Amino acid sequence: MSETSSVNEGRPGLVDKLPKPIKKLFNWSRSYSIWPIHFVTGCCSPEYMQLFGPRYDLERWGVLPMGSTRQSDTLIFVGNVSRKMMLRALRLYEQMPEPKYVVVVGACATSKGPFPESYSLVRVKDYMDVDVYIAGCPPKPEAQAYGILKLRKKILEGE
Amino acid sequence: MLNEILSFINENFQTLFMISVFPGLSFVLGFVIFAVWYQRKYLARLMIRMGPVHCGRRLGWLQLIADALKLITKELIFPKAANKPLFIFASIMLPVIPAAMIALIPFAPGLVIYNASGVSLLIFFAISTLFPVVSVIRGWAANNKFTIIGAFRNIYLDIAGEIPVFLASIGVMIWAGTYDLNEIVIQQSGMWFVIPQFLGFIVFFIGFLAMIEKVPFDIPTAETELIYGPNTEYTGAMFLNMMEADYVNVLAWTLLMITLYFGGYNGPRIFPDPIINGIFWMITKLLIAITIIFTIMISYARLRIDQAVRMGWNYLLPLSILNILLTLILKYIMFGGV
């Protein structure tokens, strides 16, 4: 289940060779349809869940939480990641189709936060390329929404 | 050469127009785009949220275009264990089957793509039985435990729902005395069949909710139990086809319900042209029906698979047979013969 054969493995996709206006159109469509999957391991998640409720409603920008990794764009780390959980996170990351983005929420996943000398915690940036870090312990829903909108802006400008 | 082509187009213009534009391809795709946007917006308003707003100037009307463009440009992943030809075949075939069912529905006097010489209702049900078969193929081809469980749930639900739906529509066939959908619509110009066939309509409606697999019966794609049911392994453009198949299925069954029980294209004269009048009433009834379906979606929780199957076999099936008997008795009393 974890082993996949992808179509454009390791070579530049057809999309990269297209003329600029079409690339811009694709970036526009990607920026308005971020479908995240959240990797909940800690206590940033109650704050994260607010984003899809009535108050912060990120669906205004087309952010729609999906069930399956195969249809998701963004892996969101919500909470501390231990050495063993990182293996599962890497598997989720490999299941997502390109183009994919990573958002790290909170101090633990960014830099081990309040547990700097822990034997089991790891930093996400040692394992995969991270697009947006959201600071805080835990970050408020406003801050998390701001982070996801930052990611949106990054995608719109073509990284 | 050019003249021949032009004269060919001229002769067959109405058929080409019907296949490519109105009850055919463009209408179906336009309905899918509208229905997904409308569902997201309407459900969001019922949850006191906004729904898509910023994409497109107002109301988020470009949201679905953005989603579709993004899905088309995404990477296609084929799992190593999957049966690749069947995997692709199912994703292409699935939206085609409900779209073929729409070809039998009359939208206005004379506006029907395929006039099946008097047996169109039977052909509708014959085509609809292919849908669970292709649905099982998609679950089996992906070779993943979640897709296979979802596919088998799909077949349980479809058998439990489709037999009561078919038996309920036999009540309509007996009452109208014909298998032809066009003839059934013409007979409803005085009274809609929902009044003499009320018990049949209730059975049909519950079975219909099971057939379209929306929330009280979204057991195959249960997002909290199975990841995404039979669609779990599909990515990018193939997933787009799956979503499209869902909504084309909703469209086909809703149009059948309107045709059988709510008078089809009949309605008070608003436009002088009978064809435009028929299309107007058909679309108005369609919008009201999908609004009711979406309201049911947000109001109820999901049934378990055993509850849904028990409901289909223990309650809907006897009720639909009772409905046939009542129809026979009522028709014998009122018209003195069947």
Interface residues (C-beta under 8 A of the other chain):
Chain A: M1 E3 T4 S5 S6 V7 N8 G13 V15 L25 F26 W28 S29 R30 Y32 S33 G53 P54 D57 E59 R60 W61 G62 M66 G67 S68 R70 Q71 D73 Q95 P97 E98 P99
Chain B: R40 A44 M47 I48 R49 M50 G51 P52 V53 H54 C55 G60 L62 Q63 I65 A66 D67 A68 L69 K70 T73 K74 E75 L76 I77 F78 P79 K80 A81 N144 E223 I227 Y228 N231 T232 E233 Y234 T235 G236 F239
